[in-house]
Amino acid sequence: MKPIIVDTNIIFSALINSHSRIASLLLDSKHTLLMPEFGFVELFKHKEKICKVSKHTPVQPMHYRMHGC
């Protein structure tokens, strides 16, 4: 299967609402998902806002980085 390049905004959306269709599609994908390195920088820069809006603890969003995104 070909890898899929995922836009950082899509990752933001999936992290904010982990029960959304977007999050399900990303986490259940059989494809390799790729994101530019600067996307991880942006996620880290906005991690407090992501955690506040999503009600995740600071560790949970990084879990997605290592497992699926």
Secondary structure, DSSP 8 states (H G I E B T S, - for coil): ---EE--HHHHHHHHH-TTSHHHHHHHT-SS-EE--HHHHHHHHHTHHHHHHHHT--THHHHHHHHTT-
